[in-house]
Amino acid sequence: MPVHAVPKPNSSDLQLITNHSAGPFSLNSMIPHNTHATYPLDNLHLLSEVLLSLYTQDLHNPILYKSDVAEAYCLMLMHLAWQVKQAVCIDGELHIDRCGVFGGRKSGNYSITFHSLVCWVACEIKGLLHLQVYSEDFYSLNKADNFTFYPPYKKHLLMNQCHLLCLWDELEIPHKEKKQVSDTPLVIIGIEVDPNHLTFTLPAASRDLLLSEIAKFWCTFEATEVDYLGMIISENQIKMDPAKLEGIKNWPSPTTVKQVRSFLGFGNFYRKFIGHYADITRPLNDLTKKDLMWN
């Protein structure tokens, strides 16, 4: 199965993608569509109902908080019978991916199911009322003056957010400090939510990007070529984006195995445009071997 490293949205980090749809006998093709349950991808209307309810109870100046689980997909162990199907070939050796991956048809299902169960425990057993979850993003609100000290981060957090992190610690669910935020207003699932004015708006940067993309879309009716997903598509051919080529040309020389893998992951996206790609990149792949000593 092909493995790629692609940029994360709104981040400078890379995200590992395993293409379970590649090939005529792909893993995703083994999962019938009629057994693939769907989940709502936007549950902000539930948050709006909570805000309206609390507004009538005269809750003054509430603060929203959002907590994100770290590496949620990659730490969820798969069934043994499925693990053997997730073999990935690297440098001629097969490696078994024992956990979930980005790129599987059911990945979203088991992630949402697990975190929904965690949310239920938080609400029904730990008493964290009004807590909601979207995939692995948990969010709710708290009184403005209700803070408590959270020892692992050595800082004060909103009390309900602190209790949620303590539950994650109890369940050994990993999390990172930079992904635990609170503010009013706060961006949740790409929408800026203001609990005091009861408004849901598109952030300015997202609004400008949307208007820009709409303008570009209208221009494509007369255009002879279109920039799409890092490629230039014209009537008779598909070619690499020159801007992305400049990025590859000016890529700093890697000095660690992680940096080599990042470069290879970015380059793999364009491998179909490069003849004898495997032969060209073999020296770089050799640099990622465990028994190689770096100078």
TORFI-811837 format. One record per residue (C-alpha): residue in one letter; x, y, z. Coordinates in steps of 0.25 Angstrom, whole numbers, padded with zeros to 4 digits, always signed. Each point is the difference from the previous one (the first is absolute). Example, Ala and Ser with C-alpha at 12.3 -4.5 7.8 and 13.67 -1.06 7.14 Angstrom:
<recs>
a+0049-0018+0031;s+0006+0014-0002;
</recs>
This chain:
<recs>
m+0000+0000+0000;p+0005+0014-0004;v+0004+0009+0012;h+0001+0015-0001;a+0003+0011+0009;v-0009+0012-0003;p-0001+0014+0007;k-0010+0001+0011;p-0011+0011-0002;n+0003+0013+0007;s+0014-0006+0005;s+0014-0001-0004;d+0000-0015+0004;l-0001-0012-0009;q-0010-0011+0001;l+0002-0014-0004;i-0010-0006-0009;t-0001-0015-0004;n-0008-0001-0013;h-0009-0012+0003;s-0007+0002-0013;a+0012-0003-0009;g-0001-0012-0009;p-0011-0009-0005;f+0000-0008+0013;s+0001+0012+0010;l-0004-0001+0014;n-0011+0010-0002;s-0006-0008-0011;m-0002-0011+0011;i-0009+0009+0008;p-0014+0000-0007;h-0006+0014-0001;n-0013-0005+0006;t+0007-0004+0013;h+0007+0014+0001;a-0008+0008+0010;t+0000+0015-0001;y+0001+0010+0011;p-0004+0015+0000;l+0012+0008-0004;d-0006+0013+0007;n-0006+0000+0013;l+0001+0014+0003;h-0015+0001+0001;l+0001-0007+0013;l+0009+0010+0006;s-0009+0011-0005;e-0011-0007+0008;v+0009+0000+0012;l+0003+0014-0001;l-0014+0005-0001;s-0004-0009+0012;l+0011+0006+0008;y-0003+0014-0005;t-0014-0001+0006;q+0006-0004+0013;d+0008+0013+0001;l+0014-0006-0001;h+0009+0012+0000;n+0012+0001-0010;p+0003-0015-0002;i+0013-0004-0006;l+0001-0011-0011;y+0011-0011+0001;k+0004-0010-0010;s+0009-0012+0003;d+0006-0009-0011;v+0006-0014+0002;a+0014-0002-0005;e+0003-0010-0011;a-0014-0006+0001;y-0001-0009-0012;c+0015-0005+0001;l-0002-0005+0014;m-0013-0008-0002;l+0004-0015+0000;m-0007-0008-0012;h-0005-0014+0001;l+0011-0011-0002;a-0007-0005-0013;w+0001+0014-0006;q+0014+0003+0004;v+0006-0010-0009;k-0008+0006-0011;q+0007+0014+0002;a+0014-0005-0004;v+0008+0012-0006;c+0012-0003-0009;i+0012+0009+0004;d+0014-0002-0007;g-0005-0014-0004;e-0004-0004+0015;l-0014-0002+0004;h-0004+0008+0013;i-0013-0003+0007;d-0008+0013+0004;r-0007-0005+0012;c-0009+0013+0003;g-0010+0008-0008;v+0005+0008-0012;f-0005+0012-0008;g-0005-0005-0013;g-0009-0012+0005;r-0015+0001-0003;k-0004-0004+0014;s+0011+0009+0007;g-0010+0011+0003;n-0010-0010+0005;y+0008-0006+0011;s+0006+0013+0004;i-0013+0007+0002;t-0006-0013+0007;f+0012+0000+0010;h+0000+0015+0003;s-0016+0000+0001;l+0002-0011+0011;v+0010+0009+0007;c-0009+0012-0001;w-0012-0008+0006;v+0009-0004+0012;a+0004+0014+0002;c-0015+0005+0000;e-0007-0012+0007;i+0011-0004+0010;k+0009+0012+0002;g-0011+0010+0000;l+0005+0009-0011;l-0013+0005-0005;h-0001+0006-0014;l+0013-0007-0005;q-0001-0003-0015;v+0010-0007-0010;y+0003+0001-0015;s+0009-0011-0004;e+0011+0001+0011;d-0003+0015+0003;f-0007+0002+0013;y-0006+0014+0003;s-0010+0007+0010;l+0000+0012+0008;n+0003+0004+0014;k-0003+0012+0010;a+0010+0011-0003;d+0006+0001+0015;n+0000-0015+0002;f+0015-0005-0002;t+0008-0011+0007;f+0015-0004+0000;y+0004-0012-0009;p+0013-0005+0005;p+0005-0007-0013;y+0000+0013-0008;k+0004+0008+0012;k-0011+0010-0003;h-0015+0004+0004;l-0011-0005-0010;l-0015+0002+0000;m-0005-0010+0010;n-0008-0009-0009;q+0011+0000-0010;c+0010-0005+0011;h-0010-0011+0004;l-0001-0005-0014;l+0015+0000-0001;c+0001-0008+0014;l-0010-0010-0006;w+0009-0002-0012;d+0012-0002+0009;e-0008-0010+0007;l-0003-0007-0013;e+0014+0002-0005;i-0005+0008-0012;p+0012+0009-0005;h-0001+0015-0002;k+0009+0012-0002;e-0001+0013+0007;k+0000+0008-0013;k-0013-0007-0004;q-0008+0004+0012;v-0005+0014-0002;s-0011+0009+0006;d-0005+0014-0004;t-0012+0008-0004;p-0003+0000-0011;l+0006-0013-0004;v+0002-0008-0014;i-0007-0013+0001;i-0001-0009-0012;g+0004+0011-0009;i-0010+0010+0006;e+0002+0011+0009;v-0010-0001+0012;d-0003+0011+0009;p-0008-0004+0012;n-0003+0014+0005;h-0006+0005-0013;l-0006-0014-0004;t+0007+0001-0014;f+0006-0010-0009;t+0009+0006-0011;l+0010-0004-0010;p+0014+0005+0004;a+0005+0012-0008;a+0012-0008-0006;s-0009-0011-0004;r-0010+0009-0006;d+0010+0007-0008;l+0005-0013-0005;l-0014-0004-0004;l-0002+0012-0008;s+0013-0001-0006;e-0003-0015-0004;i-0014+0004-0006;a+0007+0011-0008;k+0010-0010-0005;f-0011-0010-0003;w-0007+0010-0009;c+0013+0004-0007;t+0002-0015-0004;f-0012+0000-0010;e+0009+0008-0010;a+0014-0006+0005;t+0008-0009-0008;e+0006-0007+0013;v-0004-0001+0014;d+0009-0002+0013;y-0006-0011+0008;l+0006-0008+0012;g+0014+0004-0004;m-0001-0003-0015;i-0003+0008-0012;i-0011-0006-0008;s-0002+0004-0015;e-0008-0006-0011;n+0011-0010-0005;q+0009-0002+0012;i+0002+0000+0015;k+0013+0006+0005;m+0007+0004+0013;d-0002+0013+0006;p+0012+0009-0002;a-0001+0006+0014;k+0000-0013+0006;l+0012-0004-0008;e+0008+0012+0005;g-0004-0004+0014;i+0007-0014-0003;k+0012+0007-0007;n+0002+0009+0012;w-0002-0010+0011;p+0011+0001+0011;s+0009-0012+0000;p-0005-0010+0010;t+0009-0003+0012;t-0009-0010+0007;v-0008-0013-0003;k-0013+0008+0003;q+0004+0011-0010;v+0003-0010-0011;r-0013-0007+0002;s-0007+0013-0001;f+0006+0003-0013;l-0003-0014-0005;g-0014+0001+0004;f-0002+0014-0007;g+0007-0006-0013;n-0008-0012+0000;f-0012+0008-0004;y+0006+0003-0013;r+0007-0013-0003;k-0009-0003-0012;f+0006+0012-0007;i+0014-0005+0002;g+0006-0011-0008;h+0008-0011+0008;y-0004+0007+0013;a+0003-0012+0009;d+0014-0001-0006;i+0003+0015+0002;t-0005+0000+0014;r+0006-0013+0004;p+0013+0007+0007;l-0010+0009+0008;n-0008-0013+0004;d+0013-0006+0004;l+0002+0011+0010;t-0012-0004+0008;k+0005-0014+0003;k+0002-0002+0015;d+0014-0006-0001;l+0005+0013-0007;m+0010+0009+0008;w-0002+0015-0003;n+0012+0009+0000;
</recs>
